[in-house]
Amino acid sequence: METENNNQGDCGKTKVVHRGHTSDAIYGIGLIGAWIYFIGGAATFWLGVLGFLKGLVWPAFLVYAALKYLGV
């Protein structure tokens, strides 16, 4: 979200400009997929809770695995 002040005839009103972010949608789809993957393999309630938390931080797992694969 971006704000712009337009003092030319708008009586000092602030104009709010919304720009689409495709990465938010991709992250959301990945989040749902991660929850299905991690919670689907849970055998107990607490493993399901752990799966939910892992689903929130799945990009960290992805970056860690990529860096490990690249040998960095």
C-alpha positions as CSV (number, residue, x, y, z in Angstrom):
1,M,0.0,0.0,0.0
2,E,1.3,3.4,-0.9
3,T,0.0,6.8,0.1
4,E,0.3,10.0,-1.9
5,N,-0.5,13.5,-0.9
6,N,-2.2,15.5,-3.6
7,N,-2.5,19.1,-2.6
8,Q,-3.9,20.3,-5.9
9,G,-7.6,20.7,-5.3
10,D,-8.2,17.8,-3.0
11,C,-8.3,19.9,0.2
12,G,-5.4,18.0,1.7
13,K,-7.0,14.5,1.4
14,T,-4.6,11.5,1.2
15,K,-5.0,9.2,-1.7
16,V,-4.4,5.5,-1.0
17,V,-3.0,3.5,-3.9
18,H,-3.3,-0.3,-3.8
19,R,-1.0,-2.4,-6.0
20,G,-1.5,-6.1,-6.5
21,H,1.1,-8.5,-5.1
22,T,1.2,-11.8,-6.8
23,S,3.7,-13.2,-4.3
24,D,1.0,-13.0,-1.6
25,A,-1.2,-15.4,-3.5
26,I,1.7,-17.8,-4.2
27,Y,2.6,-17.7,-0.5
28,G,-1.0,-18.4,0.4
29,I,-1.3,-21.4,-1.9
30,G,2.0,-22.7,-0.6
31,L,0.8,-22.2,3.0
32,I,-2.3,-24.3,2.4
33,G,-0.3,-27.0,0.7
34,A,2.2,-27.1,3.5
35,W,-0.6,-27.4,6.1
36,I,-2.1,-30.3,4.1
37,Y,1.3,-32.0,3.9
38,F,2.4,-31.5,7.5
39,I,-1.0,-32.0,9.2
40,G,-1.9,-34.9,6.9
41,G,1.0,-36.9,8.3
42,A,0.3,-36.1,11.9
43,A,-0.6,-39.1,14.1
44,T,-1.6,-37.2,17.2
45,F,-3.2,-33.8,18.1
46,W,0.2,-32.3,19.2
47,L,1.9,-33.4,16.0
48,G,-1.0,-31.7,14.1
49,V,-0.2,-28.5,16.1
50,L,3.4,-28.9,15.2
51,G,2.4,-29.4,11.6
52,F,0.4,-26.2,11.7
53,L,3.4,-24.3,13.0
54,K,5.7,-25.8,10.4
55,G,3.3,-24.8,7.8
56,L,3.7,-21.1,8.8
57,V,7.5,-21.3,8.4
58,W,7.8,-23.5,5.3
59,P,9.8,-21.0,3.3
60,A,12.6,-21.3,5.9
61,F,12.7,-25.1,5.4
62,L,12.7,-24.5,1.6
63,V,15.7,-22.0,1.7
64,Y,17.6,-24.3,4.2
65,A,17.2,-27.3,1.9
66,A,18.2,-25.3,-1.2
67,L,21.3,-23.9,0.5
68,K,22.2,-27.3,1.8
69,Y,21.8,-28.8,-1.7
70,L,24.0,-26.0,-3.2
71,G,26.7,-26.6,-0.5
72,V,26.7,-23.1,0.8
